[in-house]
Amino acid sequence: MLLAVIIPIGLVIGATAHQLLPKAELRGSLLLPFLGTAVAAVIWTLFSWLGLEESGWIWFASILGSLLASVLTGILLSTARDRKNREKLATV
């Protein structure tokens, strides 16, 4: 039942990453919050299925996975879109 706790944590991590990373206008405003939520929930579920819900590792892995997925996706996506926009503007 603690899955209901980790879901808002993943949402906040993703939303914070969206706001703090540069070039937020190049990504959808719901992409990183959704991704952070989904990754945290999937990791939590996997650890639960493995019987590790009593350990602290489930919290660590869920939060770290959500953070890494949100930040890396935000950086990579923004960089790729910015590069693509520059290429299109150079050809005009």
N, C-alpha and C positions, 0 to 999 in steps of 0.2 A: 504493500500500500504506500510505501515511501516513493513510489514512482510519481505520485501526485505532488511530491515535494521537488523532485529533480526536474520535472518538466518546466515549472516557472523559472528555476535557476538557469536552465539552458536557454530559455527565452530571454532572460535578462542579459546573459552573456552575449548572445547573438545581437541583441539590440544595442548593447554598449559597444560592441565591436563595430557595428555599422556606423554609429555616431562618432566614434573616436578615430577610425581609420580615414585617411585622406581620400578624396575623390568619391565621396558618398553619392554624388549625383550620377555617377556612372553605373550604379547598381540599383536594383529594386529595393525599396525600403523594407520589404518583408523577407527578402532572401536570407540574410544572415540570421535574423531571429528564428525563422523556420528551421534553418540548417542546425543552429545551436540546439534547438529543442529536439529535433529528430535524432541527432547524434547522441545527445545525453540519454534520451529514452531508449535508443537501441543498445547502447553500452550497458545501461542499467538492466535492461531485460536479459541480455546475454549473461551478465554476471549473476543474475538471479537464477537463470536456468542452470548455471554451473554450480549453484549452491553457495555462492560467495556473498550473499546479502548480509551476513552477519559481520563481515570484515569491513574495515575502513577503506579498503582498496576500491570498493564499488563507488564510493563518493569521489575518491581521487581520480579514478579512471573516467568517470562520467563528466566531471567538471573539466578535467584537462582535455579530454577528447572534444568536448563542446567548444572550449576555448581555441584549441588548435584548428579545428575544422572551420570555425567562424573567421578567425584571423587570416589563416592561409587562403581561404577562398576569397575573402574580401580583398586581400592584397593582389592575388593572382588575377582575379577577374577585373579589378579596376585597372591594373597595368595592361592587361590584354586589350580591354576596350579602349583605353586611352591611346595605345599604340595603333589600333585599327582606325580610330577616328583621325589620328594624325596622318596615316597613310591615305585615307580617303580625301582629306583636305589638301594633301600635297598633289593629288592627281587632278584636282579641280582647277 
